Amino acid sequence: MAIKTTTQTIIPQIEIDRLQFSNVIIKVSKEAPYKISFHATVNPYGVDANGKNIYNDDERVIKINDVDEFIRSRYGTDEFTVALSAMKKVQEGFGMLAQLYFEDVEFDSYIWWR
């Protein structure tokens, strides 16, 4: 149902320039060859003048069964190094989160187990 009224307010155009990740699932195999899989729901959004998140209806899904292989298949050597550096930061973030959450864990360093 819709009705026509006089203008109540004008909503300025919102730039959709951010992504919200939800339903994130990261799995790591426990045996060689080690693989990291990553699945997530991604919702693009922007922020209005009042600081409110405005989402569009373009929900997307990421499904990657082997993150390393995915990165290798998409990028050359230089880009691959940058992508691996970004993945290292993600893993370091998880290490710090574990340290904050568990009283008996002290994050030391990132370990490359390939």
WORAVEN-V160825 format. One record per pair of residues at least 4 apart in sequence whose ideal C-beta (glycine too) atoms are under 7 Angstrom apart, sorted by the first residue. I is the first residue (numbers start at 0). J is the second residue. If there is no record, write none. Layout:
i->I j->J
i->I j->J
This chain:
i->11 j->48
i->13 j->45
i->13 j->47
i->13 j->53
i->14 j->45
i->15 j->43
i->15 j->44
i->15 j->45
i->15 j->55
i->16 j->45
i->17 j->44
i->17 j->45
i->18 j->41
i->18 j->43
i->19 j->42
i->19 j->44
i->20 j->39
i->20 j->41
i->21 j->40
i->21 j->42
i->22 j->39
i->22 j->40
i->23 j->39
i->24 j->38
i->25 j->35
i->25 j->37
i->26 j->36
i->27 j->33
i->27 j->35
i->28 j->33
i->28 j->34
i->33 j->112
i->33 j->113
i->34 j->65
i->35 j->66
i->35 j->67
i->36 j->63
i->36 j->64
i->36 j->65
i->37 j->61
i->37 j->63
i->37 j->66
i->38 j->61
i->38 j->62
i->39 j->61
i->40 j->58
i->40 j->60
i->41 j->59
i->41 j->61
i->42 j->54
i->42 j->58
i->43 j->55
i->43 j->57
i->44 j->52
i->44 j->53
i->44 j->54
i->45 j->53
i->46 j->50
i->46 j->51
i->46 j->52
i->47 j->51
i->47 j->53
i->63 j->69
i->65 j->69
i->66 j->70
i->66 j->86
i->67 j->71
i->68 j->72
i->69 j->73
i->70 j->74
i->70 j->79
i->70 j->82
i->71 j->79
i->74 j->78
i->74 j->79
i->74 j->82
i->75 j->79
i->76 j->80
i->77 j->81
i->78 j->82
i->79 j->83
i->80 j->84
i->81 j->85
i->82 j->86
i->83 j->87
i->84 j->88
i->85 j->89
i->86 j->90
i->87 j->91
i->87 j->109
i->88 j->92
i->89 j->93
i->90 j->94
i->90 j->109
i->91 j->95
i->91 j->109
i->92 j->96
i->93 j->97
i->94 j->98
i->94 j->106
i->95 j->99
i->95 j->106
i->96 j->100
i->97 j->101
i->97 j->104
i->97 j->106
i->98 j->104
i->98 j->105
i->98 j->106
